[in-house]
Amino acid sequence: MGAAPRVHDADTSTTLSDRDRQILDFEHQWWQYAGSKEQAVKDLFDLSPTRYYQILNQLIDSEDALAHDPMLIKRLRRQRARRQRSRSARRLGIEL
C-alpha cells in the first residue's frame, strides 16, 4: 500500500474535509493498493464498504468535489448513471 497520494492544486475555496479529499484521492487510484478495494477501505478509512460508498455517493453530488477533481467526479457520475439505467432496464425487462 505504498502508493503516493495524488497532489492537487491548493484550493482554499473548497469545504471538503481532509477525509473527503483522501477518499477522492483513493478512488482515483485504488487499484494500486494490494488486495481488495474493500480491505483497503477498511484499512485506510476504518469504514465498512457500505459506509464508504454512501460517503462517496454524497461526494459525487458535491460541487466542492467537482472542483477538487473534475475528471474523477464526472467519470464517477457517468458510471453511476450507467448502473442506474442498467438496473432500471432490468426491472422493466428491457435489453440495452
Contacts in CASP RR format, 6 or more apart in sequence:
PFRMAT RR
TARGET T0000
AUTHOR 0000-0000-0000
METHOD contacts of the structure
MODEL  1
MGAAPRVHDADTSTTLSDRDRQILDFEHQWWQYAGSKEQAVKDLFDLSPT
RYYQILNQLIDSEDALAHDPMLIKRLRRQRARRQRSRSARRLGIEL
1 33 0 8 1.000
1 34 0 8 1.000
1 40 0 8 1.000
1 43 0 8 1.000
1 44 0 8 1.000
2 32 0 8 1.000
2 33 0 8 1.000
3 29 0 8 1.000
3 32 0 8 1.000
3 33 0 8 1.000
5 22 0 8 1.000
5 25 0 8 1.000
6 25 0 8 1.000
6 28 0 8 1.000
6 29 0 8 1.000
8 21 0 8 1.000
8 25 0 8 1.000
8 68 0 8 1.000
8 69 0 8 1.000
11 67 0 8 1.000
11 68 0 8 1.000
13 67 0 8 1.000
14 64 0 8 1.000
14 67 0 8 1.000
14 68 0 8 1.000
15 64 0 8 1.000
16 24 0 8 1.000
16 59 0 8 1.000
16 62 0 8 1.000
16 64 0 8 1.000
16 65 0 8 1.000
16 68 0 8 1.000
19 45 0 8 1.000
20 55 0 8 1.000
20 59 0 8 1.000
20 62 0 8 1.000
20 64 0 8 1.000
20 65 0 8 1.000
21 68 0 8 1.000
22 44 0 8 1.000
22 45 0 8 1.000
23 45 0 8 1.000
23 52 0 8 1.000
23 55 0 8 1.000
23 56 0 8 1.000
23 59 0 8 1.000
24 59 0 8 1.000
24 65 0 8 1.000
24 68 0 8 1.000
24 69 0 8 1.000
24 72 0 8 1.000
24 73 0 8 1.000
25 69 0 8 1.000
26 40 0 8 1.000
26 41 0 8 1.000
26 44 0 8 1.000
26 45 0 8 1.000
27 56 0 8 1.000
27 72 0 8 1.000
27 76 0 8 1.000
28 69 0 8 1.000
28 72 0 8 1.000
30 37 0 8 1.000
30 40 0 8 1.000
31 37 0 8 1.000
33 40 0 8 1.000
37 49 0 8 1.000
38 49 0 8 1.000
41 47 0 8 1.000
41 48 0 8 1.000
41 49 0 8 1.000
41 52 0 8 1.000
42 48 0 8 1.000
42 49 0 8 1.000
45 52 0 8 1.000
47 55 0 8 1.000
56 76 0 8 1.000
57 80 0 8 1.000
59 65 0 8 1.000
59 73 0 8 1.000
60 73 0 8 1.000
60 76 0 8 1.000
60 77 0 8 1.000
60 80 0 8 1.000
62 73 0 8 1.000
65 73 0 8 1.000
66 73 0 8 1.000
66 74 0 8 1.000
85 96 0 8 1.000
86 96 0 8 1.000
89 95 0 8 1.000
89 96 0 8 1.000
END
